[in-house]
């Protein structure tokens, strides 16, 4: 394969990676205000800073952020990876 083609493919892959990272970062930031609003209404809702609580995150199976882990009576009931709209989180809490 021509080195110019390889270079172009690598550049395109790099640019796509940057766009995906930016999208992921933007969605992660949007989840925080939703969780904070829910914390005011539901006293059992809490957020865990994964880099500061790596063992806790591993124990419940967090592999990426944002992650929503529904724990009842000490057992993980549901696990959702990625951004979750506020309406979806409210329906999970209402169960």
N, CA, C and O atoms as CSV, one atom per row, in Angstrom:
chain,resi,resn,atom,element,x,y,z
A,1,UNK,N,N,0.859,-1.178,0.000
A,1,UNK,CA,C,0.000,0.000,0.000
A,1,UNK,C,C,0.905,1.242,0.000
A,1,UNK,O,O,1.970,1.248,0.618
A,2,UNK,N,N,0.481,2.240,-0.672
A,2,UNK,CA,C,1.220,3.485,-0.782
A,2,UNK,C,C,1.287,4.190,0.578
A,2,UNK,O,O,0.282,4.245,1.287
A,3,UNK,N,N,2.455,4.728,0.954
A,3,UNK,CA,C,2.631,5.382,2.250
A,3,UNK,C,C,1.754,6.620,2.397
A,3,UNK,O,O,1.357,6.965,3.510
A,4,UNK,N,N,1.451,7.282,1.307
A,4,UNK,CA,C,0.565,8.448,1.369
A,4,UNK,C,C,-0.836,8.010,1.770
A,4,UNK,O,O,-1.487,8.674,2.577
A,5,UNK,N,N,-1.304,6.900,1.212
A,5,UNK,CA,C,-2.622,6.370,1.562
A,5,UNK,C,C,-2.658,5.969,3.034
A,5,UNK,O,O,-3.630,6.245,3.737
A,6,UNK,N,N,-1.604,5.324,3.488
A,6,UNK,CA,C,-1.526,4.920,4.894
A,6,UNK,C,C,-1.565,6.161,5.789
A,6,UNK,O,O,-2.268,6.183,6.798
A,7,UNK,N,N,-0.806,7.191,5.413
A,7,UNK,CA,C,-0.794,8.422,6.198
A,7,UNK,C,C,-2.157,9.080,6.257
A,7,UNK,O,O,-2.584,9.547,7.312
A,8,UNK,N,N,-2.843,9.117,5.116
A,8,UNK,CA,C,-4.179,9.715,5.076
A,8,UNK,C,C,-5.143,8.903,5.940
A,8,UNK,O,O,-5.941,9.477,6.680
A,9,UNK,N,N,-5.076,7.585,5.853
A,9,UNK,CA,C,-5.954,6.745,6.677
A,9,UNK,C,C,-5.694,6.951,8.163
A,9,UNK,O,O,-6.633,7.017,8.956
A,10,UNK,N,N,-4.423,7.054,8.545
A,10,UNK,CA,C,-4.100,7.310,9.946
A,10,UNK,C,C,-4.617,8.668,10.395
A,10,UNK,O,O,-5.140,8.798,11.501
A,11,UNK,N,N,-4.477,9.672,9.552
A,11,UNK,CA,C,-4.959,11.005,9.884
A,11,UNK,C,C,-6.475,11.011,10.036
A,11,UNK,O,O,-7.004,11.600,10.979
A,12,UNK,N,N,-7.173,10.359,9.112
A,12,UNK,CA,C,-8.642,10.287,9.199
A,12,UNK,C,C,-9.050,9.568,10.479
A,12,UNK,O,O,-9.959,10.018,11.177
A,13,UNK,N,N,-8.387,8.455,10.795
A,13,UNK,CA,C,-8.696,7.734,12.029
A,13,UNK,C,C,-8.457,8.584,13.262
A,13,UNK,O,O,-9.248,8.555,14.205
A,14,UNK,N,N,-7.370,9.339,13.258
A,14,UNK,CA,C,-7.057,10.226,14.375
A,14,UNK,C,C,-8.130,11.296,14.526
A,14,UNK,O,O,-8.580,11.571,15.639
A,15,UNK,N,N,-8.545,11.904,13.414
A,15,UNK,CA,C,-9.571,12.945,13.470
A,15,UNK,C,C,-10.918,12.397,13.941
A,15,UNK,O,O,-11.631,13.060,14.694
A,16,UNK,N,N,-11.261,11.204,13.504
A,16,UNK,CA,C,-12.501,10.574,13.974
A,16,UNK,C,C,-12.401,10.307,15.472
A,16,UNK,O,O,-13.368,10.513,16.206
A,17,UNK,N,N,-11.236,9.850,15.930
A,17,UNK,CA,C,-11.031,9.600,17.355
A,17,UNK,C,C,-11.195,10.866,18.183
A,17,UNK,O,O,-11.785,10.826,19.263
A,18,UNK,N,N,-10.686,11.978,17.697
A,18,UNK,CA,C,-10.838,13.249,18.404
A,18,UNK,C,C,-12.313,13.633,18.501
A,18,UNK,O,O,-12.772,14.078,19.553
A,19,UNK,N,N,-13.049,13.463,17.415
A,19,UNK,CA,C,-14.472,13.798,17.424
A,19,UNK,C,C,-15.241,12.911,18.404
A,19,UNK,O,O,-16.105,13.399,19.133
A,20,UNK,N,N,-14.934,11.616,18.427
A,20,UNK,CA,C,-15.608,10.707,19.358
A,20,UNK,C,C,-15.283,11.063,20.802
A,20,UNK,O,O,-16.162,11.022,21.663
A,21,UNK,N,N,-14.027,11.413,21.074
A,21,UNK,CA,C,-13.642,11.808,22.428
A,21,UNK,C,C,-14.394,13.068,22.845
A,21,UNK,O,O,-14.882,13.150,23.972
A,22,UNK,N,N,-14.493,14.048,21.953
A,22,UNK,CA,C,-15.209,15.291,22.266
A,22,UNK,C,C,-16.678,15.007,22.549
A,22,UNK,O,O,-17.253,15.581,23.474
A,23,UNK,N,N,-17.287,14.128,21.765
A,23,UNK,CA,C,-18.688,13.765,21.993
A,23,UNK,C,C,-18.849,13.078,23.337
A,23,UNK,O,O,-19.772,13.394,24.089
A,24,UNK,N,N,-17.959,12.138,23.650
A,24,UNK,CA,C,-18.008,11.431,24.924
A,24,UNK,C,C,-17.858,12.409,26.087
A,24,UNK,O,O,-18.612,12.340,27.057
A,25,UNK,N,N,-16.900,13.310,25.995
A,25,UNK,CA,C,-16.649,14.282,27.062
A,25,UNK,C,C,-17.856,15.189,27.257
A,25,UNK,O,O,-18.237,15.469,28.393
A,26,UNK,N,N,-18.461,15.649,26.173
A,26,UNK,CA,C,-19.632,16.524,26.261
A,26,UNK,C,C,-20.796,15.803,26.922
A,26,UNK,O,O,-21.495,16.391,27.748
A,27,UNK,N,N,-21.014,14.549,26.575
A,27,UNK,CA,C,-22.121,13.807,27.172
A,27,UNK,C,C,-21.877,13.534,28.648
A,27,UNK,O,O,-22.815,13.560,29.445
A,28,UNK,N,N,-20.623,13.270,29.024
A,28,UNK,CA,C,-20.308,13.000,30.425
A,28,UNK,C,C,-20.576,14.242,31.271
A,28,UNK,O,O,-21.100,14.143,32.381
A,29,UNK,N,N,-20.223,15.386,30.753
A,29,UNK,CA,C,-20.435,16.628,31.483
A,29,UNK,C,C,-21.924,16.887,31.669
A,29,UNK,O,O,-22.322,17.407,32.712
A,30,UNK,N,N,-22.747,16.546,30.705
A,30,UNK,CA,C,-24.183,16.775,30.792
A,30,UNK,C,C,-24.849,15.910,31.852
A,30,UNK,O,O,-25.899,16.286,32.374
A,31,UNK,N,N,-24.265,14.760,32.186
A,31,UNK,CA,C,-24.878,13.856,33.158
A,31,UNK,C,C,-24.806,14.415,34.570
A,31,UNK,O,O,-25.717,14.174,35.361
A,32,UNK,N,N,-23.770,15.142,34.911
A,32,UNK,CA,C,-23.563,15.634,36.266
A,32,UNK,C,C,-24.700,16.511,36.781
A,32,UNK,O,O,-25.158,16.274,37.899
A,33,UNK,N,N,-25.189,17.515,36.037
A,33,UNK,CA,C,-26.291,18.333,36.563
A,33,UNK,C,C,-27.567,17.523,36.800
A,33,UNK,O,O,-28.331,17.819,37.719
A,34,UNK,N,N,-27.794,16.512,35.978
A,34,UNK,CA,C,-28.986,15.677,36.153
A,34,UNK,C,C,-28.879,14.914,37.467
A,34,UNK,O,O,-29.833,14.868,38.243
A,35,UNK,N,N,-27.728,14.322,37.712
A,35,UNK,CA,C,-27.531,13.567,38.958
A,35,UNK,C,C,-27.668,14.495,40.161
A,35,UNK,O,O,-28.261,14.113,41.170
A,36,UNK,N,N,-27.138,15.684,40.070
A,36,UNK,CA,C,-27.241,16.635,41.194
A,36,UNK,C,C,-28.688,17.008,41.472
A,36,UNK,O,O,-29.077,17.132,42.633
A,37,UNK,N,N,-29.500,17.191,40.423
A,37,UNK,CA,C,-30.935,17.487,40.638
A,37,UNK,C,C,-31.629,16.306,41.307
A,37,UNK,O,O,-32.445,16.492,42.210
A,38,UNK,N,N,-31.310,15.106,40.870
A,38,UNK,CA,C,-31.940,13.917,41.450
A,38,UNK,C,C,-31.514,13.720,42.901
A,38,UNK,O,O,-32.296,13.221,43.711
A,39,UNK,N,N,-30.292,14.103,43.238
A,39,UNK,CA,C,-29.820,13.987,44.618
A,39,UNK,C,C,-30.651,14.854,45.561
A,39,UNK,O,O,-30.813,14.507,46.731
A,40,UNK,N,N,-31.174,15.962,45.077
A,40,UNK,CA,C,-31.994,16.830,45.918
A,40,UNK,C,C,-33.348,16.193,46.219
A,40,UNK,O,O,-33.932,16.448,47.272
A,41,UNK,N,N,-33.850,15.370,45.303
A,41,UNK,CA,C,-35.158,14.741,45.481
A,41,UNK,C,C,-35.081,13.347,46.102
A,41,UNK,O,O,-35.983,12.931,46.829
A,42,UNK,N,N,-34.007,12.639,45.811
A,42,UNK,CA,C,-33.856,11.267,46.292
A,42,UNK,C,C,-32.608,11.187,47.174
A,42,UNK,O,O,-31.491,11.276,46.663
A,43,UNK,N,N,-32.777,11.024,48.477
A,43,UNK,CA,C,-31.623,11.038,49.380
A,43,UNK,C,C,-30.652,9.866,49.171
A,43,UNK,O,O,-29.496,9.944,49.586
A,44,UNK,N,N,-31.109,8.788,48.534
A,44,UNK,CA,C,-30.246,7.627,48.328
A,44,UNK,C,C,-29.431,7.701,47.035
A,44,UNK,O,O,-28.638,6.800,46.760
A,45,UNK,N,N,-29.609,8.745,46.248
A,45,UNK,CA,C,-28.843,8.908,45.011
A,45,UNK,C,C,-27.529,9.592,45.347
A,45,UNK,O,O,-27.505,10.615,46.032
A,46,UNK,N,N,-26.443,9.021,44.861
A,46,UNK,CA,C,-25.158,9.667,45.081
A,46,UNK,C,C,-24.254,9.424,43.878
A,46,UNK,O,O,-24.454,8.489,43.102
A,47,UNK,N,N,-23.271,10.279,43.748
A,47,UNK,CA,C,-22.294,10.176,42.666
A,47,UNK,C,C,-20.956,9.766,43.256
A,47,UNK,O,O,-20.607,10.150,44.373
A,48,UNK,N,N,-20.222,8.991,42.497
A,48,UNK,CA,C,-18.900,8.556,42.917
A,48,UNK,C,C,-17.897,9.052,41.888
A,48,UNK,O,O,-18.059,8.817,40.690
A,49,UNK,N,N,-16.878,9.728,42.348
A,49,UNK,CA,C,-15.803,10.166,41.476
A,49,UNK,C,C,-14.908,8.952,41.232
A,49,UNK,O,O,-14.171,8.530,42.123
A,50,UNK,N,N,-14.974,8.398,40.038
A,50,UNK,CA,C,-14.291,7.136,39.750
A,50,UNK,C,C,-12.776,7.213,39.966
A,50,UNK,O,O,-12.226,6.312,40.599
A,51,UNK,N,N,-12.072,8.239,39.475
A,51,UNK,CA,C,-10.620,8.258,39.716
A,51,UNK,C,C,-10.243,8.278,41.199
A,51,UNK,O,O,-9.176,7.793,41.577
A,52,UNK,N,N,-11.112,8.836,42.030
A,52,UNK,CA,C,-10.826,8.884,43.465
A,52,UNK,C,C,-11.315,7.636,44.204
A,52,UNK,O,O,-10.922,7.404,45.347
A,53,UNK,N,N,-12.157,6.843,43.568
A,53,UNK,CA,C,-12.755,5.662,44.209
A,53,UNK,C,C,-12.695,4.460,43.269
A,53,UNK,O,O,-13.716,3.839,42.972
A,54,UNK,N,N,-11.507,4.144,42.813
A,54,UNK,CA,C,-11.343,3.088,41.814
A,54,UNK,C,C,-11.834,1.741,42.320
A,54,UNK,O,O,-12.488,1.009,41.577
A,55,UNK,N,N,-11.535,1.397,43.565
A,55,UNK,CA,C,-11.958,0.095,44.101
A,55,UNK,C,C,-13.479,-0.020,44.162
A,55,UNK,O,O,-14.037,-1.066,43.830
A,56,UNK,N,N,-14.141,1.040,44.579
A,56,UNK,CA,C,-15.609,1.031,44.618
A,56,UNK,C,C,-16.159,0.848,43.217
A,56,UNK,O,O,-17.078,0.056,43.010
A,57,UNK,N,N,-15.613,1.561,42.264
A,57,UNK,CA,C,-16.069,1.449,40.875
A,57,UNK,C,C,-15.855,0.038,40.344
A,57,UNK,O,O,-16.734,-0.513,39.681
A,58,UNK,N,N,-14.716,-0.544,40.624
A,58,UNK,CA,C,-14.451,-1.926,40.173
A,58,UNK,C,C,-15.413,-2.919,40.803
A,58,UNK,O,O,-15.884,-3.850,40.151
A,59,UNK,N,N,-15.697,-2.704,42.087
A,59,UNK,CA,C,-16.569,-3.641,42.814
A,59,UNK,C,C,-17.960,-3.744,42.191
A,59,UNK,O,O,-18.574,-4.811,42.201
A,60,UNK,N,N,-18.454,-2.627,41.648
A,60,UNK,CA,C,-19.789,-2.659,41.041
A,60,UNK,C,C,-19.737,-2.804,39.527
A,60,UNK,O,O,-20.780,-2.798,38.873
A,61,UNK,N,N,-18.535,-2.934,38.955
A,61,UNK,CA,C,-18.409,-3.229,37.533
A,61,UNK,C,C,-18.302,-2.041,36.603
A,61,UNK,O,O,-18.527,-2.183,35.401
A,62,UNK,N,N,-17.966,-0.876,37.123
A,62,UNK,CA,C,-17.838,0.303,36.265
A,62,UNK,C,C,-16.601,0.151,35.402
A,62,UNK,O,O,-15.497,-0.039,35.912
A,63,UNK,N,N,-16.791,0.237,34.081
A,63,UNK,CA,C,-15.685,0.137,33.129
A,63,UNK,C,C,-15.506,1.438,32.354
A,63,UNK,O,O,-14.490,1.624,31.686
A,64,UNK,N,N,-16.477,2.334,32.436
A,64,UNK,CA,C,-16.414,3.606,31.728
A,64,UNK,C,C,-17.361,4.587,32.376
A,64,UNK,O,O,-18.192,4.212,33.203
A,65,UNK,N,N,-17.234,5.837,32.002
A,65,UNK,CA,C,-18.118,6.850,32.562
A,65,UNK,C,C,-18.812,7.599,31.446
A,65,UNK,O,O,-18.230,7.752,30.372
A,66,UNK,N,N,-20.009,8.065,31.647
A,66,UNK,CA,C,-20.779,7.902,32.875
A,66,UNK,C,C,-21.387,6.503,32.962
A,66,UNK,O,O,-21.726,5.898,31.945
A,67,UNK,N,N,-21.517,6.014,34.155
A,67,UNK,CA,C,-22.179,4.740,34.430
A,67,UNK,C,C,-23.236,4.974,35.494
A,67,UNK,O,O,-22.993,5.674,36.478
A,68,UNK,N,N,-24.383,4.400,35.301
A,68,UNK,CA,C,-25.457,4.466,36.283
A,68,UNK,C,C,-25.629,3.059,36.836
A,68,UNK,O,O,-25.923,2.121,36.096
A,69,UNK,N,N,-25.444,2.924,38.135
A,69,UNK,CA,C,-25.552,1.619,38.785
A,69,UNK,C,C,-26.692,1.705,39.792
A,69,UNK,O,O,-26.657,2.523,40.712
A,70,UNK,N,N,-27.690,0.868,39.616
A,70,UNK,CA,C,-28.831,0.823,40.533
A,70,UNK,C,C,-28.587,-0.318,41.520
A,70,UNK,O,O,-28.578,-1.490,41.145
A,71,UNK,N,N,-28.389,0.048,42.787
A,71,UNK,CA,C,-28.105,-0.935,43.834
A,71,UNK,C,C,-29.261,-0.921,44.825
A,71,UNK,O,O,-29.627,0.131,45.349
A,72,UNK,N,N,-29.825,-2.074,45.073
A,72,UNK,CA,C,-30.883,-2.213,46.074
A,72,UNK,C,C,-30.512,-3.351,47.006
A,72,UNK,O,O,-30.139,-4.441,46.574
A,73,UNK,N,N,-30.623,-3.070,48.292
A,73,UNK,CA,C,-30.310,-4.052,49.333
A,73,UNK,C,C,-28.921,-4.648,49.137
A,73,UNK,O,O,-28.714,-5.844,49.343
A,74,UNK,N,N,-27.969,-3.801,48.737
A,74,UNK,CA,C,-26.583,-4.214,48.606
A,74,UNK,C,C,-26.236,-4.997,47.357
A,74,UNK,O,O,-25.108,-5.468,47.218
A,75,UNK,N,N,-27.186,-5.145,46.443
A,75,UNK,CA,C,-26.955,-5.917,45.227
A,75,UNK,C,C,-27.174,-5.040,44.001
A,75,UNK,O,O,-28.136,-4.274,43.942
A,76,UNK,N,N,-26.277,-5.153,43.023
A,76,UNK,CA,C,-26.452,-4.412,41.773
A,76,UNK,C,C,-27.656,-4.986,41.039
A,76,UNK,O,O,-27.675,-6.160,40.668
A,77,UNK,N,N,-28.662,-4.136,40.837
A,77,UNK,CA,C,-29.878,-4.549,40.147
A,77,UNK,C,C,-29.827,-4.232,38.655
A,77,UNK,O,O,-30.257,-5.033,37.825
A,78,UNK,N,N,-29.295,-3.053,38.325
A,78,UNK,CA,C,-29.206,-2.633,36.925
A,78,UNK,C,C,-27.934,-1.839,36.722
A,78,UNK,O,O,-27.422,-1.196,37.638
A,79,UNK,N,N,-27.436,-1.902,35.492
A,79,UNK,CA,C,-26.224,-1.178,35.136
A,79,UNK,C,C,-26.428,-0.553,33.768
A,79,UNK,O,O,-26.803,-1.240,32.818
A,80,UNK,N,N,-26.184,0.741,33.662
A,80,UNK,CA,C,-26.351,1.447,32.397
A,80,UNK,C,C,-25.082,2.235,32.112
A,80,UNK,O,O,-24.655,3.054,32.926
A,81,UNK,N,N,-24.485,1.987,30.959
A,81,UNK,CA,C,-23.267,2.685,30.557
A,81,UNK,C,C,-23.622,3.763,29.553
A,81,UNK,O,O,-24.378,3.525,28.610
A,82,UNK,N,N,-23.078,4.938,29.758
A,82,UNK,CA,C,-23.327,6.045,28.841
A,82,UNK,C,C,-24.365,7.006,29.380
A,82,UNK,O,O,-25.003,6.763,30.404
A,83,UNK,N,N,-24.511,8.089,28.670
A,83,UNK,CA,C,-25.444,9.136,29.069
A,83,UNK,C,C,-26.864,8.589,29.165
A,83,UNK,O,O,-27.313,7.853,28.286
A,84,UNK,N,N,-27.568,8.952,30.240
A,84,UNK,CA,C,-28.967,8.573,30.428
A,84,UNK,C,C,-29.783,9.844,30.602
A,84,UNK,O,O,-29.453,10.676,31.447
A,85,UNK,N,N,-30.840,10.010,29.819
A,85,UNK,CA,C,-31.680,11.200,29.979
A,85,UNK,C,C,-32.334,11.219,31.367
A,85,UNK,O,O,-32.520,10.179,31.998
A,86,UNK,N,N,-32.673,12.412,31.817
A,86,UNK,CA,C,-33.262,12.563,33.144
A,86,UNK,C,C,-34.548,11.754,33.290
A,86,UNK,O,O,-34.778,11.146,34.336
A,87,UNK,N,N,-35.379,11.740,32.264
A,87,UNK,CA,C,-36.641,10.979,32.331
A,87,UNK,C,C,-36.368,9.492,32.554
A,87,UNK,O,O,-37.081,8.835,33.312
A,88,UNK,N,N,-35.344,8.969,31.900
A,88,UNK,CA,C,-34.979,7.551,32.071
A,88,UNK,C,C,-34.515,7.287,33.498
A,88,UNK,O,O,-34.901,6.285,34.099
A,89,UNK,N,N,-33.693,8.173,34.044
A,89,UNK,CA,C,-33.222,7.994,35.419
A,89,UNK,C,C,-34.375,8.085,36.407
A,89,UNK,O,O,-34.422,7.330,37.378
A,90,UNK,N,N,-35.289,8.987,36.173
A,90,UNK,CA,C,-36.466,9.104,37.066
A,90,UNK,C,C,-37.299,7.824,37.023
A,90,UNK,O,O,-37.805,7.378,38.053
A,91,UNK,N,N,-37.445,7.230,35.833
A,91,UNK,CA,C,-38.230,5.990,35.756
A,91,UNK,C,C,-37.518,4.845,36.470
A,91,UNK,O,O,-38.175,3.987,37.060
A,92,UNK,N,N,-36.184,4.817,36.426
A,92,UNK,CA,C,-35.440,3.793,37.171
A,92,UNK,C,C,-35.626,3.953,38.671
A,92,UNK,O,O,-35.777,2.967,39.393
A,93,UNK,N,N,-35.616,5.196,39.139
A,93,UNK,CA,C,-35.758,5.454,40.571
A,93,UNK,C,C,-37.176,5.215,41.067
A,93,UNK,O,O,-37.378,4.929,42.247
A,94,UNK,N,N,-38.148,5.327,40.190
A,94,UNK,CA,C,-39.550,5.158,40.591
A,94,UNK,C,C,-39.925,3.689,40.778
A,94,UNK,O,O,-40.964,3.387,41.364
A,95,UNK,N,N,-39.111,2.796,40.299
A,95,UNK,CA,C,-39.431,1.357,40.404
A,95,UNK,C,C,-39.335,0.859,41.815
A,95,UNK,O,O,-39.573,-0.321,42.071
